Amino acid sequence: MPDDFANEGQGQIPTNLRLLVLLEEVAKAGVPVTPSALKESLQLPKPTLHRLFHTAEASGFLQRDIDGKSYGPGPRLRQLSINTVSSQRLRTVRLAILRSVAEKIGETCNIAVPDRDGMTYLDRVETHWPLRIQLPVGTQVPFYCTASGKMFLSSLRPAYLDRFLSNARLERRAPGTITSKAKLKEEIEATRKRGYSTDNQEFMEGMAAIAVPILDDRKRLVSTLSVHAPLQRQDLAGLAKNIDALKTAAQELTALINS
């Protein structure tokens, strides 16, 4: 493969690092990218770039977007990011922050990360109350009817949000589920403006929740911090009184992942 070595020694990426740097650039972009979009930043020949993208796709680290030309993180790259964030030393501090805010609020708090089909719970600290809602680590919940999911949707560019809404199936999950795409879009816009999201019996009957974003160093949402409770103990208005505590904890978590 001559093109892999044609410009070696001219400041280009070493051959054995090219795939890693490619994955880094795709993840950094935050949106699906085409091979030609990375040609200038990677300074690699077009055939090499296409071969690297093909290899990454075939191995599950990248996946093709719906346009058939651009690529985004695949299941293995997403799992790698989750495992990286879950590394033991980082997780020890993260759980201490999560436990502290859960104790202040007195209800179960969660950290969730966006996956392909919904939000996946990464960490969780349970309330001490015997009456609790069971959503263990690893549980995946929908975007459209959960506080964490709507927080993520509010971080999407308008064109991507419109694309999601045009294809989403808004099935009723509970009495408060928003099944109108127009109303859900209004709710997402309201979430973006106020800086936190809500779930008022939208995902599960008898449950309320609120969520705030955890950001990377480029101010992009990477995960969410949320609290939920049964309505017998806390309604949405009661949970909303804890927004400042949640935002403070989210800022600490943001600083942790960017340190």
Beta strands, then each sheet from edge to edge (+ up, - down):
strand 1: 62-64
strand 2: 71-73
strand 3: 108-114
strand 4: 119-125
strand 5: 140-141
strand 6: 197-200
strand 7: 207-215
strand 8: 221-230
sheet 1: 1+ 2-
sheet 2: 5+ 4- 3+ 8- 7+ 6-
end
